[in-house]
Amino acid sequence: MFKKHEIYKTDKYNMLTVEVQGKTLIVREISDQWGEECHTFVSRPEMLHWAENRFKPASYEGREEEREAIIAAFKSV
């Protein structure tokens, strides 16, 4: 059985989850605009690097707490 972590979920069409499958981390990003994107990482630092680039501080001006919560959720995986 794989362990699944929910990073954020606004509704059933906008969510991001991480599945831990042994040493592999699979990030599933579901949005109502783009559908489902799946990213596979072989290490936690690689996933954290992707998250830092995906959730850039410039995109979250005025909503820094939201970005910090997302990054903290990735770090807790």
Buried (B, 14 or more C-beta within 10 A) or exposed (E): EEEEBEBEEEEEEEBBBBBBEEEEBBBBBBEEEEEEEEBEBEEBEEBBEBBEEBBEEEEBEEEEEEBEEBBEBBEEB
